[in-house]
Amino acid sequence: MKKLFTLYIYILFACTTFAQVNVSARLDSVGFFVGQQDGIELQVVMDAGQHLQLPRVKKGDMLVPNVEVVDVLNADTQSINDGKRLEIKQKYIITAWDSSLYSIPPFKVLVDKKPYETKPLAIKVLTLDIDTTQTDRICPPRPVQTIPFCWDDWKYIVYSWLIAIILIAVTVYVWHRTRKGKTVFSFIRVKKKLPPHQVAITEIENIKSQKPWTDNDSKEYYTRLTDVLREYIQDRYGFSAMELTSNEIIQNLIERGDEQSLNELRSIFATADLVKFARFQPYMGENDSNLMAALRYVNETKPEEDIYNEPEPEVIKQTDHARLRQVIIAQTLITITVIICICLTGWIIYRLYDLLS
């Protein structure tokens, strides 16, 4: 019977020990100077299944008069005894505004709605010794200082802001163009307009090198040659030579006071009219002679200054495949730009909070 009683006592003691709740509080330092900060660590050890309610102490509260809570750190929880027990640590940062010996009242916690208390704490707040014999060296309190503006602290925020604005503007422009099915960019090529005499000389040289005429196709030869001369005269003198007859062209040139080399031009047009309308067959070597006469006429009547060398923009037309590829690239760039803008905005907000806090 005595053995059973002893076993019962041991079992009861083990259960009581296992379910025991330990609550304690300690100071980082038992003494500090006025205005300095100290820490109070509240520690609770309990079973893993139990519910804990910590003291409702918040930043700005006064534990006792002149002892203020500066900050309440996040609680730290650790498992012990293979997860069967929990150890919770809560840290409070305090300060004091007057030198004295303070008694901090016990901290009260609730474990499964059952109250537990720590032991009271004693804090000694010290003050600096002041030499009252030399009061002339004691400076009055300084006014609140305004932090000067520092460009190095703000320049990256300003640059990031400008980059974000530019990216947003480009994104809106590209999105607006692609939404309406338009190309994002129009490629412009500057095309140099050649003077009429250079165009005519080039065409005459082509006729000479190709030699398309034989005894049976002199009509094609003179048609090409006179068309080149008509286009040259039209661009050189500014009247519709392509729509006039040979005699009307000669008459217009005479009225403009330009009778230079008209004899050779008359001979070329006369031979061309006979070949085209009367089936006239030129003599041997007459085609080459008229070709050289046309070349001389162009060289003798060309202007002294090149007044036609004006750049003329030409828009290159894109194919549907190129336009579709451009739209896909534009949409990809829009997505990347949006992500960059979001990241820049988040970084700007973080920097502003860091600088202004």
Buried (B, 14 or more C-beta within 10 A) or exposed (E): EEEEEEEEEEEEEEEEEEEEBEBEBEBEEEEBEBEEBBBBBBBBBBBEEBEBEBBEBEEEBEBBEBBBBEBBEEEEEEEEEEEEBBBBBBBBBBBBEEBBEBEBEBBBBEBEEEEBEBEEBEBEBEEEEEEEEEEEEEEEEEEEEEEEEEEEEBEEBEEBBEEBEEBBEBBEEBBEBBEEEEBBEEEEEEEEEBBBBBBBBEBBEEBBEEEEBEEEEBBBBBBBBBBBBBBBBBBBBEBEBEEBEBEEBBEBBEEEEBEEBBEBBBBBBBBBBBBBEEEBEBEEEBBEBBBEBBBEBBEEBBEEEEEBEEEEEEEEEBEEEEBEEBBEEBEEBBEEBBEBBEEBBEBBEEBEEEEEE
